[in-house]
Amino acid sequence: MKLKEKLTLPSRHFASDNYAGICPEAWDALAEANRNHAPGYGDDKWTTQAADLIRDLFETKCEVFFVFNGTAANSLSLASTCQSYHSILCHRLAHVENDECGAPEFFSNGTKVLLLDGPDGKLTPEEITRAVRRRTDIHFPKARSVSVTQATECGTVYAPDELAAIGRATRRLGLKLHMDGARFANAIAHLNVKPKEVTWKAGVDVLCFGATKNGSSLGEAVVFFNRAMAQEFDYRCKQAGQLASKMRFLSAPWVGMLHGGAWLRHAAHANRMAALLHEKLRALPPVKILFPRQANAVFAELPQEVIAGLRARGWKFYTFIGESGCRFMCSWDTTASDVDGFAADIAALLAGTMKSPRTKLRRVSSRQSN
Ligand SMILES: *Cc1c(COP(=O)(O)O)cnc(C)c1O
């Protein structure tokens, strides 16, 4: 009986795409890179090949650096856009503000991060312009950079024309444009455009291109389209403890994921699973969907009893929007049957809270037969 109970606990979750393991393409590349000796600190063929594949993907000559994680990628690249007396504008919900423990301010020696509002986690040219014009006197830090997140922290995606408009505004205002692309692949899978259309062609100076949440082990790429800004970035990485000695283990997964297009396949799959979950939740009237479903997340408001019930059944997910706003994140290895099982549990718990006769007729959720 005990064993049976244990087997019914979900093995995959909707908490974050970083709960997922390493995809086979990244894993195989790591194994391949592990066969022989190779030079350290990025002077190896894997790092060269990964950077070349990124240049091919973006169809431009960009400067590429690999760091351990997204916080380092964001904060070091932002620091290279500004001086300590400048400011960085980002959305109130941005990861750089809420989830990096002040690293962007720390690595830029005190540059102030200013928070802007905008619908669905997105900045607008109007908001940016207003924020820059609000104070232009010597007593206030001078606006220098804008950071956008693609896909956003709300699971939405900037369309190419929205980014182009932001790019035009930032250039007009003399600002640099930074993109946090922890889920850039999910954004591209949603938009179905070439990566250049929503980066350098739209005026993005530097992109933090994430792979970890898309199935890699670790290692994010900092991609400078504005190559002048990459000057001495290697020193910045080294000083911050972000120059990997065995760099090939950060870069080889990129080769594995980019070479045969796995990066986009995995992202498209995660997006599809989120679309499936969205469809199922939409059919449950008391559930309120909080943001348009575009990338690999569904944000929904559920009754407290249902949240508690899901947790009791072993599901893991985040609730960080108000009291009852949940984030359900799908990853490269989420299966349709995971989604079915999760949605069935939500439906059953909702039925229970409404004291509907369906409570008694509750089906055993399909994840129990996985
Ligand atoms: C996960 C994430 C990052 C990177 O976070 P690390 O934990 O430092 O790797 C950056 N931006 C966004 C929007 C994220 O979701």
The ligand as an ORCA input file, in Angstrom:
! r2SCAN-3c Opt
* xyz 0 1
  C      15.396     31.789    -14.887
  C      15.479     33.178    -15.399
  C      16.710     33.834    -15.489
  C      18.014     33.188    -15.060
  O      18.075     32.867    -13.734
  P      19.298     32.069    -13.075
  O      18.684     31.344    -11.954
  O      20.264     33.095    -12.607
  O      19.905     31.207    -14.122
  C      16.726     35.104    -16.041
  N      15.595     35.695    -16.448
  C      14.398     35.104    -16.373
  C      13.192     35.814    -16.883
  C      14.297     33.829    -15.824
  O      13.100     33.248    -15.751
*
